[in-house]
Amino acid sequence: MRYYLEFEKPIEELEIKIEELKRLSDRKEIDITSEIKKLEKKAKELRSEIFSNLSPWQKTTLARHPERPYTLDYITLITEDFIELHGDRRFADDPAIIGGFARINDKTLMIIGHQKGRGTKERIYRNFGQPQPEGYRKALRLMRLAERFKKPIVTFIDTPGAYPGIGAEERGQSEAIATNLMEMSRIKTPIISIVIGEGGSGGALALGVSDRVFMVEHSVYSVISPEGCAAILWRKDGDLGAEEFAKAADALKLTAQDLLRFKVIDDIIPEPLGGAHRDSAAVAKNIADVVIKSIEDLSSKSAGKLIEDRYKRLRKMGSLEFAGT
């Protein structure tokens, strides 16, 4: 059964009615095809209207949709011969980050990404996509391996943030993230990063220092979650609610459209109407096309030129606005 978000309730009612009519038509052997087509057209128009006017908070909830494709889904859809590699060679293997060599259109590359997991058991196993220090150290180990074999790197970003537990802090969470930022800035092979869902804080940025950064249309990317931002800015008696979260999401400018305008990302990868979970294969194809083109554009650069351009890209990122006196 399909999962619907709060703002999708009008669509849910129509689609349930369509399914009921289809079942009735099969059982009763009566022709109500025209009625079904009318409702399907109405549902499509309603979906178009709703999804063309999503607020930043609604996009945030869509980026977290439990049926949204995750890193392993895209690896299955767009690659061949994926070989997962494990461990950071220091402490443990972190299932919240996966990575390994794979091929896209006969091009061998290293794919690394956050993995949230489906269902309660797997989500706990994957720690809800929140990596610990060993996860980031594993990611860096795999990047250096790709560099050694002169293979491009693709990272899929989808995490609410790095795990904030005591054990993670004791094992050097902030140092692991900072090391990734520094080392990724000077890796001598092309790096392409794609935000496929939720890009949260340094936990996301630790896989995001790249030559090209893209966002899937309804993903989000920000320094803090709307809930965390609201808790800091509007702490008050009682629980915070959707109104405060929506206000924080507006202020954070976390949508793909905002970040493209601020030149934080290079382009937006389109999703089908209704979100990536409605047609994962179509989104996967769009991602594969972007990856292949980016690799072709970057492969002609020398290692020195690659690092120099990456540095310049980071220095030019964003914009400043000065308030009048």
Number of C-alpha atoms within 10 A of each C-alpha: 3 7 10 15 13 10 14 15 11 14 20 18 11 17 17 11 15 19 12 12 17 15 12 14 15 11 9 8 9 9 12 13 12 9 12 18 12 12 17 16 12 15 19 17 12 16 17 13 11 17 17 11 10 14 14 27 22 18 24 24 18 25 27 19 18 17 17 18 23 23 24 17 14 19 22 12 16 19 20 16 13 18 13 13 16 19 19 19 11 9 13 15 18 24 25 26 30 25 27 21 22 19 17 17 11 9 13 19 23 23 29 28 28 33 28 28 21 16 9 10 10 14 16 15 15 21 19 21 28 25 27 30 26 25 27 26 25 25 29 24 18 24 28 19 15 23 17 12 10 15 22 24 26 25 26 30 32 30 29 25 24 25 20 13 10 9 12 17 14 10 14 14 24 18 13 19 24 16 15 22 19 12 16 23 20 17 23 22 26 28 30 23 25 28 30 31 31 29 30 23 17 20 27 27 22 23 29 26 24 25 24 23 21 25 29 23 23 29 30 31 31 21 17 19 23 24 17 12 19 21 16 10 10 12 12 9 6 6 7 14 10 12 11 19 22 19 16 24 26 15 12 18 16 26 24 26 19 16 21 17 13 15 15 20 22 15 20 20 20 16 20 14 15 18 23 26 20 16 15 20 17 16 25 22 14 16 20 19 15 19 22 13 11 18 22 12 11 18 15 10 14 13 15 13 13 21 21 13 13 21 16 11 15 14 9 10 11 13 9 6 5 5 5 4 3
